[in-house]
Amino acid sequence: MNFKQFTAIRILVIIIMAGFISWAVVSANIWIPIPVVIAAVVVMMLLRRRVREVVVDERVYSIAEKASLVAFRIFGIAAAVIGITLVALGWQSASDLYKIGLTLAYSACGLLIIYYIAYLYYNRKYSGKK
Amino acid sequence: MSRISNQIRRLRFDHGEMTQEELAQRAGCTRQTIIALEQGKYVPSIELAFKIAHALGVALEEVFQYEA
């Protein structure tokens, strides 16, 4: 199997998976997506093994790293600013705004903690320290 | 713009008109990476640079040049 065929099948699998998830949302059935997502992951893993060409290389990882950093910064800043704003707006009434704001603010904190732990790990890994 | 230039395109043709696909297979990367390298849009790691030089059968400095 070549890379073009693999890409075409991957798109088809994503479309089928999206269809099942849409159906699950419409029918309010949370048990549909679980086997579908597992089956899709297994199919993609099996297909990737059959591709003789290199599918992922260092350039793809480099792009993914840059995209992750941009996504982290945008989400982190947006979640913190919107979260604090919503907390401030719903502070006295303890409304849904307050709860949503807290969730966003805690998400931003969680993201920062994960980033810091990952940074420490990779900094130690690539610093030569034991 | 990167200060590292390369001669991949010329060396491919010197090497029996090797295709981008063939070079990618020999170097263990994707054809898109070879295209990006030839256009000067991507600077490879040392490891990939060595693999490309090895695939083209030349020394590393024949493929990549650093303009100080």
N, CA and C atoms of all chains as a GROMACS GRO file, in nm:
protein
  594
    1MET      N    1   0.085  -0.119   0.000
    1MET     CA    2   0.000   0.000   0.000
    1MET      C    3   0.089   0.125   0.000
    2ASN      N    4   0.055   0.222  -0.087
    2ASN     CA    5   0.136   0.344  -0.086
    2ASN      C    6   0.069   0.453  -0.001
    3PHE      N    7   0.140   0.566   0.011
    3PHE     CA    8   0.096   0.671   0.102
    3PHE      C    9  -0.037   0.733   0.059
    4LYS      N   10  -0.058   0.745  -0.075
    4LYS     CA   11  -0.183   0.804  -0.124
    4LYS      C   12  -0.304   0.719  -0.087
    5GLN      N   13  -0.288   0.587  -0.106
    5GLN     CA   14  -0.396   0.495  -0.069
    5GLN      C   15  -0.423   0.502   0.081
    6PHE      N   16  -0.314   0.506   0.158
    6PHE     CA   17  -0.327   0.514   0.303
    6PHE      C   18  -0.404   0.641   0.343
    7THR      N   19  -0.368   0.754   0.280
    7THR     CA   20  -0.435   0.882   0.311
    7THR      C   21  -0.583   0.875   0.277
    8ALA      N   22  -0.615   0.815   0.159
    8ALA     CA   23  -0.756   0.804   0.117
    8ALA      C   24  -0.836   0.719   0.217
    9ILE      N   25  -0.778   0.607   0.258
    9ILE     CA   26  -0.848   0.520   0.355
    9ILE      C   27  -0.861   0.590   0.490
   10ARG      N   28  -0.758   0.664   0.528
   10ARG     CA   29  -0.762   0.737   0.657
   10ARG      C   30  -0.877   0.838   0.656
   11ILE      N   31  -0.893   0.911   0.545
   11ILE     CA   32  -1.003   1.008   0.534
   11ILE      C   33  -1.138   0.936   0.543
   12LEU      N   34  -1.147   0.821   0.476
   12LEU     CA   35  -1.272   0.742   0.478
   12LEU      C   36  -1.304   0.697   0.621
   13VAL      N   37  -1.203   0.649   0.693
   13VAL     CA   38  -1.222   0.604   0.832
   13VAL      C   39  -1.269   0.721   0.919
   14ILE      N   40  -1.210   0.839   0.897
   14ILE     CA   41  -1.248   0.958   0.976
   14ILE      C   42  -1.394   0.996   0.947
   15ILE      N   43  -1.433   0.989   0.819
   15ILE     CA   44  -1.572   1.023   0.782
   15ILE      C   45  -1.669   0.925   0.848
   16ILE      N   46  -1.636   0.795   0.841
   16ILE     CA   47  -1.724   0.693   0.902
   16ILE      C   48  -1.733   0.716   1.054
   17MET      N   49  -1.618   0.743   1.115
   17MET     CA   50  -1.615   0.766   1.260
   17MET      C   51  -1.699   0.889   1.296
   18ALA      N   52  -1.684   0.995   1.218
   18ALA     CA   53  -1.762   1.117   1.242
   18ALA      C   54  -1.911   1.089   1.230
   19GLY      N   55  -1.948   1.006   1.133
   19GLY     CA   56  -2.089   0.968   1.114
   19GLY      C   57  -2.144   0.896   1.237
   20PHE      N   58  -2.068   0.801   1.287
   20PHE     CA   59  -2.111   0.725   1.407
   20PHE      C   60  -2.121   0.817   1.529
   21ILE      N   61  -2.025   0.907   1.543
   21ILE     CA   62  -2.027   0.998   1.659
   21ILE      C   63  -2.146   1.094   1.650
   22SER      N   64  -2.174   1.142   1.528
   22SER     CA   65  -2.291   1.228   1.507
   22SER      C   66  -2.418   1.153   1.545
   23TRP      N   67  -2.427   1.028   1.501
   23TRP     CA   68  -2.542   0.944   1.533
   23TRP      C   69  -2.555   0.926   1.685
   24ALA      N   70  -2.440   0.906   1.751
   24ALA     CA   71  -2.440   0.889   1.898
   24ALA      C   72  -2.490   1.015   1.967
   25VAL      N   73  -2.448   1.132   1.916
   25VAL     CA   74  -2.492   1.259   1.975
   25VAL      C   75  -2.641   1.277   1.957
   26VAL      N   76  -2.688   1.250   1.834
   26VAL     CA   77  -2.832   1.268   1.804
   26VAL      C   78  -2.916   1.173   1.888
   27SER      N   79  -2.871   1.048   1.901
   27SER     CA   80  -2.951   0.950   1.975
   27SER      C   81  -2.916   0.948   2.125
   28ALA      N   82  -2.827   1.038   2.166
   28ALA     CA   83  -2.786   1.050   2.307
   28ALA      C   84  -2.739   0.916   2.366
   29ASN      N   85  -2.662   0.844   2.286
   29ASN     CA   86  -2.610   0.715   2.330
   29ASN      C   87  -2.458   0.725   2.343
   30ILE      N   88  -2.409   0.723   2.467
   30ILE     CA   89  -2.265   0.742   2.486
   30ILE      C   90  -2.184   0.615   2.457
   31TRP      N   91  -2.252   0.502   2.439
   31TRP     CA   92  -2.180   0.375   2.421
   31TRP      C   93  -2.142   0.350   2.275
   32ILE      N   94  -2.198   0.427   2.183
   32ILE     CA   95  -2.164   0.406   2.040
   32ILE      C   96  -2.019   0.450   2.009
   33PRO      N   97  -1.977   0.570   2.053
   33PRO     CA   98  -1.843   0.616   2.011
   33PRO      C   99  -1.727   0.531   2.062
   34ILE      N  100  -1.743   0.468   2.178
   34ILE     CA  101  -1.629   0.395   2.238
   34ILE      C  102  -1.578   0.283   2.147
   35PRO      N  103  -1.665   0.185   2.108
   35PRO     CA  104  -1.612   0.080   2.018
   35PRO      C  105  -1.572   0.134   1.881
   36VAL      N  106  -1.641   0.238   1.836
   36VAL     CA  107  -1.610   0.295   1.704
   36VAL      C  108  -1.469   0.357   1.704
   37VAL      N  109  -1.440   0.434   1.808
   37VAL     CA  110  -1.308   0.499   1.816
   37VAL      C  111  -1.198   0.392   1.831
   38ILE      N  112  -1.224   0.291   1.916
   38ILE     CA  113  -1.125   0.183   1.934
   38ILE      C  114  -1.101   0.110   1.801
   39ALA      N  115  -1.211   0.078   1.729
   39ALA     CA  116  -1.199   0.009   1.600
   39ALA      C  117  -1.121   0.094   1.500
   40ALA      N  118  -1.149   0.225   1.499
   40ALA     CA  119  -1.081   0.315   1.406
   40ALA      C  120  -0.930   0.320   1.435
   41VAL      N  121  -0.897   0.327   1.564
   41VAL     CA  122  -0.754   0.332   1.603
   41VAL      C  123  -0.684   0.202   1.561
   42VAL      N  124  -0.750   0.089   1.584
   42VAL     CA  125  -0.691  -0.041   1.548
   42VAL      C  126  -0.672  -0.050   1.396
   43VAL      N  127  -0.775  -0.010   1.321
   43VAL     CA  128  -0.768  -0.013   1.173
   43VAL      C  129  -0.653   0.075   1.124
   44MET      N  130  -0.640   0.196   1.183
   44MET     CA  131  -0.534   0.286   1.140
   44MET      C  132  -0.396   0.230   1.172
   45MET      N  133  -0.384   0.165   1.288
   45MET     CA  134  -0.255   0.104   1.324
   45MET      C  135  -0.218  -0.008   1.228
   46LEU      N  136  -0.316  -0.091   1.196
   46LEU     CA  137  -0.292  -0.203   1.104
   46LEU      C  138  -0.256  -0.152   0.964
   47LEU      N  139  -0.328  -0.047   0.920
   47LEU     CA  140  -0.302   0.009   0.787
   47LEU      C  141  -0.162   0.071   0.781
   48ARG      N  142  -0.125   0.142   0.888
   48ARG     CA  143   0.005   0.210   0.889
   48ARG      C  144   0.119   0.108   0.874
   49ARG      N  145   0.100  -0.010   0.933
   49ARG     CA  146   0.204  -0.114   0.923
   49ARG      C  147   0.221  -0.162   0.779
   50ARG      N  148   0.110  -0.154   0.701
   50ARG     CA  149   0.117  -0.204   0.564
   50ARG      C  150   0.174  -0.103   0.464
   51VAL      N  151   0.191   0.022   0.511
   51VAL     CA  152   0.247   0.124   0.422
   51VAL      C  153   0.398   0.107   0.418
   52ARG      N  154   0.451   0.093   0.299
   52ARG     CA  155   0.595   0.070   0.286
   52ARG      C  156   0.675   0.200   0.294
   53GLU      N  157   0.612   0.311   0.254
   53GLU     CA  158   0.682   0.440   0.259
   53GLU      C  159   0.685   0.492   0.403
   54VAL      N  160   0.772   0.590   0.424
   54VAL     CA  161   0.776   0.657   0.555
   54VAL      C  162   0.657   0.751   0.563
   55VAL      N  163   0.577   0.735   0.667
   55VAL     CA  164   0.455   0.817   0.681
   55VAL      C  165   0.485   0.940   0.767
   56VAL      N  166   0.561   0.920   0.873
   56VAL     CA  167   0.592   1.029   0.965
   56VAL      C  168   0.744   1.039   0.979
   57ASP      N  169   0.797   1.158   0.963
   57ASP     CA  170   0.941   1.178   0.983
   57ASP      C  171   0.966   1.300   1.070
   58GLU      N  172   1.092   1.340   1.080
   58GLU     CA  173   1.127   1.448   1.174
   58GLU      C  174   1.061   1.581   1.139
   59ARG      N  175   1.036   1.606   1.010
   59ARG     CA  176   0.971   1.732   0.971
   59ARG      C  177   0.829   1.736   1.023
   60VAL      N  178   0.759   1.622   1.014
   60VAL     CA  179   0.622   1.614   1.064
   60VAL      C  180   0.620   1.637   1.216
   61TYR      N  181   0.718   1.576   1.287
   61TYR     CA  182   0.726   1.596   1.432
   61TYR      C  183   0.758   1.742   1.464
   62SER      N  184   0.844   1.802   1.384
   62SER     CA  185   0.881   1.942   1.405
   62SER      C  186   0.759   2.033   1.388
   63ILE      N  187   0.679   2.005   1.284
   63ILE     CA  188   0.557   2.083   1.260
   63ILE      C  189   0.460   2.063   1.378
   64ALA      N  190   0.448   1.936   1.422
   64ALA     CA  191   0.357   1.906   1.534
   64ALA      C  192   0.401   1.979   1.661
   65GLU      N  193   0.533   1.986   1.684
   65GLU     CA  194   0.584   2.057   1.802
   65GLU      C  195   0.548   2.205   1.797
   66LYS      N  196   0.568   2.265   1.679
   66LYS     CA  197   0.537   2.408   1.664
   66LYS      C  198   0.387   2.433   1.681
   67ALA      N  199   0.306   2.346   1.620
   67ALA     CA  200   0.160   2.360   1.629
   67ALA      C  201   0.113   2.342   1.773
   68SER      N  202   0.176   2.247   1.845
   68SER     CA  203   0.139   2.224   1.986
   68SER      C  204   0.168   2.347   2.070
   69LEU      N  205   0.284   2.408   2.046
   69LEU     CA  206   0.323   2.525   2.123
   69LEU      C  207   0.226   2.642   2.098
   70VAL      N  208   0.190   2.661   1.972
   70VAL     CA  209   0.096   2.768   1.937
   70VAL      C  210  -0.040   2.740   2.002
   71ALA      N  211  -0.087   2.614   1.991
   71ALA     CA  212  -0.217   2.577   2.049
   71ALA      C  213  -0.215   2.595   2.201
   72PHE      N  214  -0.103   2.555   2.265
   72PHE     CA  215  -0.087   2.570   2.410
   72PHE      C  216  -0.097   2.716   2.451
   73ARG      N  217  -0.025   2.801   2.378
   73ARG     CA  218  -0.025   2.944   2.414
   73ARG      C  219  -0.162   3.006   2.394
   74ILE      N  220  -0.225   2.977   2.280
   74ILE     CA  221  -0.356   3.037   2.252
   74ILE      C  222  -0.459   2.989   2.354
   75PHE      N  223  -0.465   2.857   2.376
   75PHE     CA  224  -0.564   2.804   2.469
   75PHE      C  225  -0.536   2.850   2.611
   76GLY      N  226  -0.410   2.846   2.652
   76GLY     CA  227  -0.372   2.885   2.788
   76GLY      C  228  -0.412   3.028   2.818
   77ILE      N  229  -0.376   3.119   2.728
   77ILE     CA  230  -0.407   3.261   2.749
   77ILE      C  231  -0.557   3.285   2.743
   78ALA      N  232  -0.623   3.226   2.640
   78ALA     CA  233  -0.767   3.247   2.623
   78ALA      C  234  -0.844   3.190   2.743
   79ALA      N  235  -0.809   3.070   2.786
   79ALA     CA  236  -0.880   3.007   2.899
   79ALA      C  237  -0.860   3.087   3.027
   80ALA      N  238  -0.738   3.137   3.048
   80ALA     CA  239  -0.712   3.215   3.169
   80ALA      C  240  -0.789   3.347   3.168
   81VAL      N  241  -0.783   3.419   3.056
   81VAL     CA  242  -0.848   3.551   3.048
   81VAL      C  243  -1.001   3.536   3.055
   82ILE      N  244  -1.055   3.445   2.972
   82ILE     CA  245  -1.201   3.427   2.971
   82ILE      C  246  -1.248   3.371   3.105
   83GLY      N  247  -1.172   3.276   3.159
   83GLY     CA  248  -1.209   3.215   3.288
   83GLY      C  249  -1.216   3.318   3.399
   84ILE      N  250  -1.112   3.400   3.412
   84ILE     CA  251  -1.109   3.502   3.518
   84ILE      C  252  -1.221   3.604   3.497
   85THR      N  253  -1.246   3.640   3.370
   85THR     CA  254  -1.354   3.735   3.340
   85THR      C  255  -1.489   3.679   3.382
   86LEU      N  256  -1.514   3.553   3.348
   86LEU     CA  257  -1.641   3.491   3.384
   86LEU      C  258  -1.656   3.476   3.536
   87VAL      N  259  -1.546   3.442   3.603
   87VAL     CA  260  -1.550   3.432   3.750
   87VAL      C  261  -1.584   3.568   3.810
   88ALA      N  262  -1.522   3.672   3.756
   88ALA     CA  263  -1.548   3.807   3.807
   88ALA      C  264  -1.693   3.849   3.782
   89LEU      N  265  -1.746   3.813   3.666
   89LEU     CA  266  -1.884   3.850   3.632
   89LEU      C  267  -1.988   3.776   3.717
   90GLY      N  268  -1.958   3.648   3.745
   90GLY     CA  269  -2.058   3.568   3.818
   90GLY      C  270  -2.023   3.545   3.963
   91TRP      N  271  -1.931   3.626   4.014
   91TRP     CA  272  -1.879   3.606   4.150
   91TRP      C  273  -1.990   3.609   4.256
   92GLN      N  274  -2.073   3.711   4.252
   92GLN     CA  275  -2.172   3.731   4.359
   92GLN      C  276  -2.293   3.640   4.346
   93SER      N  277  -2.333   3.613   4.222
   93SER     CA  278  -2.455   3.535   4.203
   93SER      C  279  -2.430   3.384   4.202
   94ALA      N  280  -2.302   3.344   4.195
   94ALA     CA  281  -2.264   3.202   4.184
   94ALA      C  282  -2.342   3.132   4.072
   95SER      N  283  -2.352   3.201   3.962
   95SER     CA  284  -2.430   3.152   3.848
   95SER      C  285  -2.348   3.051   3.766
   96ASP      N  286  -2.407   3.011   3.652
   96ASP     CA  287  -2.336   2.919   3.561
   96ASP      C  288  -2.208   2.982   3.506
   97LEU      N  289  -2.214   3.115   3.488
   97LEU     CA  290  -2.095   3.187   3.439
   97LEU      C  291  -1.976   3.163   3.532
   98TYR      N  292  -2.005   3.166   3.660
   98TYR     CA  293  -1.900   3.146   3.762
   98TYR      C  294  -1.841   3.005   3.750
   99LYS      N  295  -1.931   2.906   3.734
   99LYS     CA  296  -1.883   2.767   3.723
   99LYS      C  297  -1.802   2.744   3.596
  100ILE      N  298  -1.852   2.800   3.487
  100ILE     CA  299  -1.779   2.787   3.360
  100ILE      C  300  -1.642   2.856   3.370
  101GLY      N  301  -1.643   2.974   3.432
  101GLY     CA  302  -1.519   3.049   3.451
  101GLY      C  303  -1.417   2.972   3.533
  102LEU      N  304  -1.467   2.910   3.643
  102LEU     CA  305  -1.378   2.830   3.727
  102LEU      C  306  -1.320   2.712   3.650
  103THR      N  307  -1.406   2.646   3.572
  103THR     CA  308  -1.362   2.531   3.492
  103THR      C  309  -1.252   2.572   3.394
  104LEU      N  310  -1.274   2.686   3.327
  104LEU     CA  311  -1.174   2.734   3.231
  104LEU      C  312  -1.044   2.772   3.302
  105ALA      N  313  -1.058   2.841   3.415
  105ALA     CA  314  -0.938   2.885   3.488
  105ALA      C  315  -0.859   2.764   3.539
  106TYR      N  316  -0.930   2.664   3.592
  106TYR     CA  317  -0.861   2.544   3.638
  106TYR      C  318  -0.799   2.466   3.521
  107SER      N  319  -0.866   2.470   3.405
  107SER     CA  320  -0.809   2.405   3.285
  107SER      C  321  -0.676   2.470   3.248
  108ALA      N  322  -0.675   2.603   3.255
  108ALA     CA  323  -0.551   2.676   3.223
  108ALA      C  324  -0.441   2.639   3.323
  109CYS      N  325  -0.480   2.630   3.452
  109CYS     CA  326  -0.381   2.592   3.555
  109CYS      C  327  -0.330   2.449   3.530
  110GLY      N  328  -0.422   2.357   3.499
  110GLY     CA  329  -0.384   2.219   3.471
  110GLY      C  330  -0.290   2.209   3.353
  111LEU      N  331  -0.320   2.287   3.250
  111LEU     CA  332  -0.235   2.289   3.130
  111LEU      C  333  -0.094   2.337   3.164
  112LEU      N  334  -0.088   2.444   3.245
  112LEU     CA  335   0.042   2.498   3.286
  112LEU      C  336   0.122   2.396   3.367
  113ILE      N  337   0.052   2.324   3.457
  113ILE     CA  338   0.120   2.223   3.540
  113ILE      C  339   0.176   2.111   3.452
  114ILE      N  340   0.093   2.062   3.357
  114ILE     CA  341   0.139   1.955   3.266
  114ILE      C  342   0.258   2.005   3.183
  115TYR      N  343   0.248   2.129   3.135
  115TYR     CA  344   0.358   2.186   3.056
  115TYR      C  345   0.486   2.192   3.140
  116TYR      N  346   0.472   2.238   3.264
  116TYR     CA  347   0.589   2.254   3.350
  116TYR      C  348   0.653   2.118   3.378
  117ILE      N  349   0.571   2.016   3.407
  117ILE     CA  350   0.624   1.882   3.434
  117ILE      C  351   0.695   1.828   3.309
  118ALA      N  352   0.630   1.844   3.192
  118ALA     CA  353   0.690   1.796   3.067
  118ALA      C  354   0.820   1.871   3.038
  119TYR      N  355   0.819   2.003   3.066
  119TYR     CA  356   0.940   2.083   3.043
  119TYR      C  357   1.054   2.036   3.132
  120LEU      N  358   1.023   2.013   3.260
  120LEU     CA  359   1.126   1.964   3.353
  120LEU      C  360   1.183   1.831   3.306
  121TYR      N  361   1.092   1.741   3.263
  121TYR     CA  362   1.134   1.608   3.218
  121TYR      C  363   1.229   1.618   3.098
  122TYR      N  364   1.188   1.695   2.997
  122TYR     CA  365   1.271   1.705   2.876
  122TYR      C  366   1.398   1.786   2.901
  123ASN      N  367   1.388   1.885   2.989
  123ASN     CA  368   1.507   1.964   3.022
  123ASN      C  369   1.611   1.875   3.088
  124ARG      N  370   1.564   1.787   3.178
  124ARG     CA  371   1.657   1.694   3.244
  124ARG      C  372   1.710   1.592   3.145
  125LYS      N  373   1.621   1.542   3.059
  125LYS     CA  374   1.659   1.439   2.962
  125LYS      C  375   1.768   1.489   2.866
  126TYR      N  376   1.756   1.615   2.823
  126TYR     CA  377   1.849   1.667   2.723
  126TYR      C  378   1.958   1.758   2.781
  127SER      N  379   1.974   1.758   2.915
  127SER     CA  380   2.075   1.845   2.974
  127SER      C  381   2.204   1.770   3.008
  128GLY      N  382   2.198   1.638   3.008
  128GLY     CA  383   2.317   1.560   3.042
  128GLY      C  384   2.327   1.531   3.190
  129LYS      N  385   2.230   1.585   3.269
  129LYS     CA  386   2.230   1.557   3.414
  129LYS      C  387   2.178   1.417   3.438
  130LYS      N  388   2.224   1.357   3.550
  130LYS     CA  389   2.175   1.222   3.582
  130LYS      C  390   2.084   1.226   3.703
  131MET      N  391   1.526   3.357   0.678
  131MET     CA  392   1.579   3.258   0.584
  131MET      C  393   1.701   3.188   0.645
  132SER      N  394   1.711   3.058   0.621
  132SER     CA  395   1.820   2.982   0.680
  132SER      C  396   1.953   3.013   0.610
  133ARG      N  397   2.061   3.003   0.688
  133ARG     CA  398   2.195   3.023   0.631
  133ARG      C  399   2.250   2.893   0.576
  134ILE      N  400   2.173   2.787   0.590
  134ILE     CA  401   2.219   2.657   0.540
  134ILE      C  402   2.156   2.631   0.404
  135SER      N  403   2.244   2.614   0.306
  135SER     CA  404   2.193   2.582   0.172
  135SER      C  405   2.231   2.438   0.140
  136ASN      N  406   2.172   2.384   0.036
  136ASN     CA  407   2.206   2.245   0.001
  136ASN      C  408   2.207   2.224  -0.151
  137GLN      N  409   2.271   2.117  -0.189
  137GLN     CA  410   2.287   2.084  -0.332
  137GLN      C  411   2.209   1.955  -0.365
  138ILE      N  412   2.104   1.928  -0.291
  138ILE     CA  413   2.034   1.800  -0.308
  138ILE      C  414   1.983   1.781  -0.451
  139ARG      N  415   1.921   1.886  -0.504
  139ARG     CA  416   1.863   1.876  -0.639
  139ARG      C  417   1.969   1.840  -0.744
  140ARG      N  418   2.082   1.915  -0.737
  140ARG     CA  419   2.189   1.890  -0.835
  140ARG      C  420   2.247   1.750  -0.818
  141LEU      N  421   2.269   1.712  -0.692
  141LEU     CA  422   2.329   1.580  -0.664
  141LEU      C  423   2.236   1.465  -0.704
  142ARG      N  424   2.106   1.490  -0.694
  142ARG     CA  425   2.010   1.386  -0.737
  142ARG      C  426   2.026   1.359  -0.886
  143PHE      N  427   2.039   1.468  -0.961
  143PHE     CA  428   2.052   1.452  -1.106
  143PHE      C  429   2.189   1.396  -1.145
  144ASP      N  430   2.291   1.434  -1.067
  144ASP     CA  431   2.424   1.377  -1.090
  144ASP      C  432   2.425   1.228  -1.059
  145HIS      N  433   2.333   1.188  -0.975
  145HIS     CA  434   2.327   1.050  -0.929
  145HIS      C  435   2.225   0.971  -1.010
  146GLY      N  436   2.234   0.981  -1.140
  146GLY     CA  437   2.147   0.906  -1.230
  146GLY      C  438   2.002   0.950  -1.226
  147GLU      N  439   1.980   1.081  -1.212
  147GLU     CA  440   1.845   1.138  -1.205
  147GLU      C  441   1.758   1.066  -1.103
  148MET      N  442   1.812   1.054  -0.986
  148MET     CA  443   1.738   0.991  -0.877
  148MET      C  444   1.613   1.074  -0.846
  149THR      N  445   1.502   1.008  -0.828
  149THR     CA  446   1.377   1.080  -0.799
  149THR      C  447   1.374   1.120  -0.651
  150GLN      N  448   1.288   1.218  -0.622
  150GLN     CA  449   1.270   1.261  -0.482
  150GLN      C  450   1.220   1.144  -0.398
  151GLU      N  451   1.131   1.066  -0.458
  151GLU     CA  452   1.073   0.950  -0.389
  151GLU      C  453   1.182   0.850  -0.351
  152GLU      N  454   1.270   0.824  -0.446
  152GLU     CA  455   1.378   0.728  -0.422
  152GLU      C  456   1.473   0.778  -0.313
  153LEU      N  457   1.508   0.906  -0.320
  153LEU     CA  458   1.597   0.962  -0.219
  153LEU      C  459   1.531   0.957  -0.081
  154ALA      N  460   1.401   0.989  -0.079
  154ALA     CA  461   1.327   0.985   0.048
  154ALA      C  462   1.330   0.844   0.108
  155GLN      N  463   1.309   0.745   0.024
  155GLN     CA  464   1.311   0.606   0.072
  155GLN      C  465   1.449   0.569   0.126
  156ARG      N  466   1.552   0.609   0.053
  156ARG     CA  467   1.689   0.574   0.096
  156ARG      C  468   1.728   0.646   0.225
  157ALA      N  469   1.680   0.770   0.239
  157ALA     CA  470   1.718   0.849   0.357
  157ALA      C  471   1.623   0.825   0.475
  158GLY      N  472   1.512   0.756   0.449
  158GLY     CA  473   1.416   0.727   0.556
  158GLY      C  474   1.333   0.846   0.597
  159CYS      N  475   1.294   0.927   0.497
  159CYS     CA  476   1.205   1.039   0.528
  159CYS      C  477   1.095   1.044   0.422
  160THR      N  478   1.009   1.144   0.430
  160THR     CA  479   0.900   1.153   0.331
  160THR      C  480   0.945   1.238   0.211
  161ARG      N  481   0.872   1.222   0.099
  161ARG     CA  482   0.904   1.300  -0.020
  161ARG      C  483   0.882   1.449   0.006
  162GLN      N  484   0.782   1.478   0.091
  162GLN     CA  485   0.752   1.618   0.126
  162GLN      C  486   0.873   1.684   0.194
  163THR      N  487   0.946   1.605   0.272
  163THR     CA  488   1.065   1.659   0.339
  163THR      C  489   1.174   1.691   0.237
  164ILE      N  490   1.191   1.603   0.139
  164ILE     CA  491   1.291   1.629   0.033
  164ILE      C  492   1.252   1.755  -0.045
  165ILE      N  493   1.123   1.769  -0.075
  165ILE     CA  494   1.076   1.888  -0.147
  165ILE      C  495   1.106   2.014  -0.065
  166ALA      N  496   1.073   2.009   0.066
  166ALA     CA  497   1.096   2.124   0.154
  166ALA      C  498   1.245   2.157   0.163
  167LEU      N  499   1.329   2.053   0.167
  167LEU     CA  500   1.475   2.075   0.173
  167LEU      C  501   1.526   2.142   0.046
  168GLU      N  502   1.480   2.091  -0.067
  168GLU     CA  503   1.527   2.146  -0.196
  168GLU      C  504   1.484   2.292  -0.212
  169GLN      N  505   1.369   2.325  -0.156
  169GLN     CA  506   1.320   2.464  -0.167
  169GLN      C  507   1.378   2.553  -0.057
  170GLY      N  508   1.461   2.496   0.030
  170GLY     CA  509   1.523   2.573   0.137
  170GLY      C  510   1.428   2.613   0.247
  171LYS      N  511   1.315   2.541   0.257
  171LYS     CA  512   1.215   2.577   0.358
  171LYS      C  513   1.233   2.499   0.488
  172TYR      N  514   1.320   2.401   0.488
  172TYR     CA  515   1.339   2.320   0.608
  172TYR      C  516   1.488   2.285   0.624
  173VAL      N  517   1.534   2.294   0.746
  173VAL     CA  518   1.673   2.256   0.776
  173VAL      C  519   1.668   2.123   0.851
  174PRO      N  520   1.737   2.021   0.799
  174PRO     CA  521   1.726   1.889   0.862
  174PRO      C  522   1.810   1.876   0.988
  175SER      N  523   1.781   1.770   1.063
  175SER     CA  524   1.865   1.738   1.179
  175SER      C  525   1.999   1.686   1.125
  176ILE      N  526   2.096   1.678   1.214
  176ILE     CA  527   2.228   1.625   1.175
  176ILE      C  528   2.212   1.482   1.123
  177GLU      N  529   2.128   1.404   1.192
  177GLU     CA  530   2.110   1.264   1.153
  177GLU      C  531   2.053   1.251   1.011
  178LEU      N  532   1.948   1.330   0.983
  178LEU     CA  533   1.890   1.322   0.849
  178LEU      C  534   1.987   1.374   0.744
  179ALA      N  535   2.064   1.477   0.780
  179ALA     CA  536   2.163   1.532   0.686
  179ALA      C  537   2.266   1.424   0.649
  180PHE      N  538   2.311   1.349   0.749
  180PHE     CA  539   2.406   1.239   0.723
  180PHE      C  540   2.342   1.130   0.637
  181LYS      N  541   2.214   1.099   0.667
  181LYS     CA  542   2.145   0.995   0.589
  181LYS      C  543   2.131   1.036   0.443
  182ILE      N  544   2.101   1.164   0.419
  182ILE     CA  545   2.086   1.212   0.281
  182ILE      C  546   2.221   1.207   0.209
  183ALA      N  547   2.325   1.253   0.279
  183ALA     CA  548   2.460   1.249   0.219
  183ALA      C  549   2.498   1.105   0.187
  184HIS      N  550   2.467   1.014   0.278
  184HIS     CA  551   2.498   0.872   0.258
  184HIS      C  552   2.419   0.817   0.140
  185ALA      N  553   2.292   0.855   0.131
  185ALA     CA  554   2.207   0.807   0.021
  185ALA      C  555   2.257   0.858  -0.114
  186LEU      N  556   2.315   0.979  -0.112
  186LEU     CA  557   2.367   1.037  -0.237
  186LEU      C  558   2.512   0.995  -0.263
  187GLY      N  559   2.571   0.928  -0.167
  187GLY     CA  560   2.707   0.876  -0.182
  187GLY      C  561   2.814   0.983  -0.182
  188VAL      N  562   2.789   1.092  -0.108
  188VAL     CA  563   2.888   1.199  -0.100
  188VAL      C  564   2.907   1.240   0.046
  189ALA      N  565   3.007   1.326   0.070
  189ALA     CA  566   3.032   1.374   0.206
  189ALA      C  567   2.926   1.477   0.245
  190LEU      N  568   2.907   1.492   0.375
  190LEU     CA  569   2.804   1.583   0.426
  190LEU      C  570   2.821   1.726   0.373
  191GLU      N  571   2.948   1.773   0.374
  191GLU     CA  572   2.972   1.911   0.332
  191GLU      C  573   2.954   1.934   0.182
  192GLU      N  574   2.945   1.826   0.108
  192GLU     CA  575   2.914   1.841  -0.036
  192GLU      C  576   2.765   1.867  -0.056
  193VAL      N  577   2.687   1.820   0.038
  193VAL     CA  578   2.541   1.836   0.027
  193VAL      C  579   2.496   1.966   0.094
  194PHE      N  580   2.547   1.992   0.213
  194PHE     CA  581   2.502   2.109   0.290
  194PHE      C  582   2.616   2.207   0.310
  195GLN      N  583   2.585   2.333   0.293
  195GLN     CA  584   2.684   2.439   0.314
  195GLN      C  585   2.628   2.544   0.410
  196TYR      N  586   2.716   2.590   0.500
  196TYR     CA  587   2.676   2.694   0.594
  196TYR      C  588   2.738   2.825   0.550
  197GLU      N  589   2.652   2.923   0.527
  197GLU     CA  590   2.702   3.056   0.486
  197GLU      C  591   2.713   3.145   0.608
  198ALA      N  592   2.836   3.164   0.656
  198ALA     CA  593   2.858   3.245   0.778
  198ALA      C  594   2.841   3.394   0.750
   0.00000   0.00000   0.00000
